[in-house]
Amino acid sequence: MMVHSYQVNGVTLQTGDIICTMNGKPDILPGEFWRLVGRLVPGDVDHVAVYLGPDGRCAEAGARGVITFNIPDGEWNTERMARQRGLLFDTFYGVVSPLDVLGYSEEGERLMRESVSHYILKQVGKPYNLNFLDAETEDAFYCSQLVYKAYQTIGIDMNTGLAMEQFPGTNQIIYPQEIWEGFSHCRTNVQAIAASA
């Protein structure tokens, strides 16, 4: 295993970095459906995927379970990727790099990135987890739970306790938004966000 780099919408990713997206794409009908689904989740970020490499290879947990998919030509083109992703339509929001500001040695960071990637690849083929309150299971995964469990293996806890106030116990859910907000080093592609507004 090794650490790979790739650019998506002008943002450089390394193995283990987390791609954050907003559900939906305003100019296509299936995108409108996913935008409505996204309104159920707190915050702007509705979905996360992990960059693995080489080239544009990523992984995510979605309707088809845990899968790998490819971002072609360094551009987040949701229509072009929809078939391999189980008809998920979303808009690129930005990238979270949890390890960038933690002060690890270059070798230590490399080993952690490889460990995150290795964990995620071992989960490919597992089903989608519809029980959002059970973020600790490793039998099935939802998107942010997959990222949470992968980073948990290297001692990073992504559960910040975010909850939907009207529903007790929802602080057990790992939300994509708390992954976005939980780390001081976040990079966004402002142009992509403006285009989706």
MODAGI-V729008 format. One record per pair of residues at least 4 apart in sequence whose ideal C-beta (glycine too) atoms are under 8 Angstrom apart, sorted by the first residue. I is the first residue (numbers start at 0). J is the second residue. Records with the same first field share a line. If there is no record, write none. Layout:
I=J ; J
This chain:
0=113 ; 116 ; 117
1=14 ; 52 ; 109 ; 113
2=13 ; 14 ; 15 ; 52 ; 109 ; 112 ; 113
3=13 ; 14 ; 50 ; 51 ; 52 ; 53 ; 54
4=11 ; 12 ; 13 ; 52
5=11 ; 12 ; 50 ; 52 ; 53 ; 54 ; 55 ; 70 ; 73
6=10 ; 11 ; 12 ; 73
7=12 ; 18 ; 50 ; 55 ; 70 ; 73 ; 74 ; 75 ; 91 ; 94
8=73 ; 74 ; 75 ; 91 ; 188 ; 190 ; 191
9=188 ; 190
10=93 ; 94 ; 186 ; 187 ; 188
12=16 ; 18 ; 50 ; 94
13=50 ; 52 ; 96 ; 112
14=50 ; 51 ; 52 ; 112 ; 113 ; 115 ; 116
15=49 ; 50 ; 51 ; 97 ; 98 ; 111 ; 112 ; 113 ; 115 ; 116 ; 149
16=49 ; 50 ; 94 ; 95 ; 96
17=47 ; 48 ; 49 ; 50 ; 94 ; 95 ; 96 ; 97 ; 146 ; 178
18=47 ; 48 ; 49 ; 50 ; 57 ; 75 ; 91 ; 94
19=44 ; 46 ; 47 ; 92 ; 93 ; 94 ; 95 ; 175 ; 178 ; 179
20=44 ; 45 ; 46 ; 47 ; 48 ; 75 ; 89 ; 90 ; 91 ; 92
21=34 ; 37 ; 43 ; 44 ; 45 ; 46 ; 89 ; 90 ; 92 ; 195
22=33 ; 34 ; 36 ; 37 ; 40 ; 45 ; 46 ; 88 ; 89 ; 90
23=30 ; 31 ; 32 ; 33 ; 34 ; 35 ; 36 ; 37 ; 88 ; 89 ; 90
24=30 ; 33 ; 34 ; 77 ; 78 ; 88 ; 89 ; 90 ; 195
25=30 ; 31 ; 34 ; 195
26=30
27=31 ; 78 ; 88
28=32
29=33 ; 81 ; 86 ; 88
30=34 ; 77 ; 88
31=35
32=36 ; 88
33=37 ; 87 ; 88 ; 89
34=38
36=40 ; 45
37=45 ; 46
40=45 ; 174 ; 175 ; 176
41=161 ; 163 ; 174 ; 176
42=174 ; 175 ; 176 ; 177 ; 179 ; 180
43=92 ; 176 ; 179
44=92 ; 175 ; 176 ; 178 ; 179
45=89 ; 175
46=59 ; 61 ; 87 ; 89 ; 142 ; 175
47=59 ; 95 ; 142 ; 143 ; 146 ; 175 ; 178
48=57 ; 58 ; 59 ; 68 ; 142
49=57 ; 58 ; 59 ; 115 ; 116 ; 119 ; 145 ; 146 ; 149
50=56 ; 57 ; 94
51=56 ; 57 ; 58 ; 67 ; 116 ; 119 ; 120
52=56 ; 116
54=69
55=69 ; 70 ; 71 ; 72 ; 73
56=67 ; 68 ; 69
57=67 ; 68 ; 69 ; 70
58=65 ; 66 ; 67 ; 68 ; 119 ; 120 ; 122 ; 123 ; 145
59=65 ; 66 ; 68 ; 84 ; 142 ; 145
60=64 ; 65 ; 66 ; 122 ; 125 ; 127 ; 128 ; 140 ; 141 ; 142 ; 144 ; 145
61=66 ; 84 ; 85 ; 87 ; 127 ; 142
62=85 ; 86 ; 87 ; 127
63=84 ; 85 ; 127
64=124 ; 125 ; 126 ; 127 ; 139 ; 140
65=119 ; 122 ; 123 ; 124 ; 125 ; 140 ; 145
66=83 ; 84 ; 85 ; 123
67=120 ; 123
68=80 ; 83 ; 84
69=80 ; 83
70=74 ; 75 ; 80
71=76 ; 79 ; 80
72=76
75=80 ; 90 ; 91 ; 191
76=80
77=81 ; 87 ; 88 ; 89 ; 90
78=88
80=84
81=86 ; 87 ; 88
82=86
90=191 ; 195
91=188 ; 191
92=179 ; 187 ; 188 ; 191 ; 192
93=179 ; 185 ; 186 ; 187 ; 188 ; 192
94=185 ; 186 ; 187
95=178 ; 179 ; 182 ; 184 ; 185
96=182 ; 184 ; 185 ; 186
97=101 ; 150 ; 155 ; 157 ; 182 ; 184
98=103 ; 108 ; 111 ; 112
99=184
100=182 ; 183 ; 184
101=108
103=107 ; 108 ; 111
104=108
105=109
106=110
107=111
108=112
109=113
110=114
111=115 ; 153
112=116
113=117
114=118 ; 152 ; 153
115=119 ; 149 ; 150 ; 152 ; 153
116=120
117=121
118=122 ; 148 ; 149 ; 152
119=123 ; 145 ; 149
122=137 ; 140 ; 145 ; 148
125=137 ; 138 ; 139 ; 140
126=138 ; 139
127=139 ; 140 ; 141
128=133 ; 136 ; 138 ; 139 ; 140 ; 141 ; 144
129=139 ; 141
130=136 ; 139
131=141 ; 144 ; 172
132=168 ; 169 ; 171 ; 172
133=171
134=144 ; 147 ; 148 ; 158 ; 171 ; 172 ; 173
135=148
137=148
140=144 ; 145 ; 148
141=145 ; 173
142=146 ; 175
143=147 ; 157 ; 173 ; 174 ; 175 ; 177 ; 178
144=148 ; 173
145=149
146=150 ; 157 ; 173 ; 178
147=151 ; 156 ; 157 ; 158 ; 173 ; 178
148=152
150=155 ; 156 ; 157
151=155 ; 156 ; 157
157=173 ; 177 ; 178 ; 181
158=170 ; 171 ; 173 ; 177
159=177 ; 180 ; 181
160=170
161=170 ; 172 ; 174 ; 176 ; 177 ; 180
162=166 ; 168 ; 169 ; 170 ; 172
163=169
173=177 ; 178
174=178
175=179
176=180
177=181
178=182
179=185
187=191 ; 192
188=192
189=193
190=194
191=195
192=196
